[in-house]
Amino acid sequence: MTSSHVPLRGSIVALVTPMHEDGSVDYAALRRLVDWHVAEGTDCIGVVGTTGESPTVDVEEHCEIIRVAVEQAAGRVPVMAGCGGNSTAEAIALARYAREVGADSQLQVVPYYNKPGQEGQYRHFRAIAEATGDLPIVLYNVPGRSVADLQHDTVLRLAQVPGVVGIKEATGNLERAQWLIREVPDGFAVYSGDDATAVALMFCGGHGNVSVTANVAPRLMHVLCMAAMAGQVQAAMAIQQRLLPLHRQLFVEANPIPVKWAMQRLGLCGGTLRLPMTELEPGNQPRVEAALREAGLLG
């Protein structure tokens, strides 16, 4: 993937990190999830993002999750490795490791908590590209979590940097996404990072969806993405309406609390989270279960 490469398109699952009851990473379950996503048609597997509990895995675990996912995917589906950090040096170190073990791309979030300005963000991502740009970089803008916001003009500057090939646009602001789609160079991908509005972004010319919902409905999300990008509005919206309750209820509490509970309910992996994340509140469990039933995922 370069600035002239046809970008990856479709459903990119923001994969959970399965854990044993004692909180240790369940690598066997991770391998099973990778196999399941390959079988279900997921177009790319994204690991160790927020949904993968990147804030609470240590650096050794972070690296091992990437390595195991790449090894298990075995070239059957690309792996996008979450390599972000609020330290540029740490982000580069993670990206170098991901490159070494064979990841296909890296997801780099806007540095969180320390609130860099636009020039600081530009230099952060440029430094990563200069160090590891042969591993394609997808920017990740999620100001609701990071507080700092990667502005439109900064994205356009970064789109000229070799190695920066796309953005996960997670603001849910469709006007903003349309301006990006209109003004970024050919070959630069704009992905949704917001399940509820992803179908609309793809109707506007977006390249796919980095999806939490795909953790429980991978086949449906793949088909939705393909239909939306092909302009098949009726087919895409039929699936969107089916998944809409899930898009809402999987965020009834902070991600990944609800999706971990849903995956345990479906028997896909355990529901253990690491503090400070806690189990889904009992009052919210029927809401998530009802959404799974409406999507046809539970009998």
Secondary structure, 3 states (H helix, E strand, C coil): CCCCCCCCCEEEEECCCCECCCCCECHHHHHHHHHHHHHHCCCEEEECCCCCCCCCCCHHHHHHHHHHHHHHHCCCCCEEEECCCCCHHHHHHHHHHHHHHCCCEEEEECCCCCCCCHHHHHHHHHHHHHHHCCCCEEEEECHHHHCCCCCHHHHHHHCCCCCEEEEEECCCCHHHHHHHHHHCCCCCEEEECCHHHHHHHHHCCCCEEEECHHHCCHHHHHHHHHHHHCCCHHHHHHHHHHHHHHHHHCCCCCCCHHHHHHHHHCCCCCCCCCCCCCCCCHHHHHHHHHHHHHCCCCC
